[in-house]
Amino acid sequence: MKKAFTLIELLVVIAIIAILAAILFPVFAQARAKARQTSDLSNLKQLALGWLMYAQDYDETVLPTGLQGPWAPGYNVYWYAATRTGAGFNSAPDLGPRNGLIFPYLKNASILGDPAASGLPVSPLWGPIHYAYNVCYLGGYGLSVPPGGPLPGWTANPASLAAIEVPADTLVFQNSGLWNTLENRVTLHPWAWPPSWRGGASPSAHARHNLKANIAFADGHAKSFSVQTPTTIANAAAMRNANLGFVTPGAVINDAFYNGRGTP
């Protein structure tokens, strides 16, 4: 007579497999999230190096946030992509990331993509960009004058490398996010605003990698940081739950990581 497993033995084996799977699946998920974070840090480092190469080619003037109006008639050319005037992103005649100002220094459009941001909604105005650029102190706000005028230290045109006093502590690119008040969720967008611009900016750093936001700095290095959400702004609780905030060098929310004048 052939021996076979009893029903009890089979149930015990199945139970052991289920327990092992329950233990290992979270570990696999954490490993996958860590791999995405590492890949994203690499992308940001490549962006920072491309940014530095651009500055070397243009007499140490850094990458502008975009060329609009009289500088590029018929086109909106941004640091990350381009589109024809009047045409939205992802619609003809969209010119895409290969026509962005930084692309010649990347040669790879995938560097502009963060795997952890692939499921986030995209703004039809700004397109599918996963990173934000320091528009106020580095890239320049150009024709987009902030309501009430720019704050002290802001630049209308791109800054020079010499104007950056603390390159290792000056934010250039970050994981981006903007709170969409109509849909009550995070939407991707391409601009990084400092905390002091209360008139028009909401927190723009998205801590989507293990509750950390990846940041690239003006000296070319990239690092992960926690974010802080001011309790005084509208929708603060919802933003905090969505891991949206500002990156700061210490406990006090200030502009130190944006204007390059903060302490390490």
C-alpha positions, 0 to 999 in steps of 0.5 A: 500500500502506497503511503500518502500525506494525510489531510492534517499534514497538508494543512500544516504545510499550507499553514507554514507556507502562508506564515512564511509568505506573510513574513517575507512579503513585507520584506520584499516590499521594503526591498523594492521600495529601497531599490526605487529610492536608490534608483531615484537618488541616482537620477537626481545625481545625474540631473545635478551633474547635467545642471552643472555641465549646463552652467559650465557651457553658459559662462557659469550661469545656471539652467533657466526654469524655462524660455517663454514669450519673446525668447522662444516665440511659438514655444514653451521651452522648460528645463525638462520638456517643451511644448508648442504654445497653446498645446497641452502636454501629452497632446499633439504637437507636444515636443516632449522631454527631448526638447527640454533645456537639460536633455542634451546633458542627460541624453536619456529621458528616463532620468526624468522619471521616478518609479515611485511617482508613476501612479501620481496624477499629472497636470495637463499644464506642466506634464509628466515631470517627477522632479521640481527645480529651485525656481525662486533662487536659481532658475529664475521666475522669468515672466511669471512674476509672483503675486505681490512681487518677488521676495528678497533674494529671488531672481528673475533670471538664472543665477550664477554659480558664484552667487551660490554661497553654500553649494553643498546645502543649496537645493537644486532638484527634489521629488515634486508634489503639489496639493490639488485642492480640487481633487484633494491629492498630490499632483506632480509639478516642476517647481520647488518653492521655498517655505517663505512664499506663503502667498502662492506656494504650498509644500512642494517636496514629496516624501514618497520614498520610505517617508523621505524626499530625495534632494539634489544639491548644487555641488552635485550630491543627492541625499534623502531628507524628511519633510515638514508641513507647517501647521499654519497653512490650509489643508496642513493635515491632509498634506502631512498625511500625503507626505507633502512638506518642505525640506529644511536643514533643522527644526525651524522651517526656513529657506536655508536649503533654497537660497544657499545661505543656511548652515549645514 
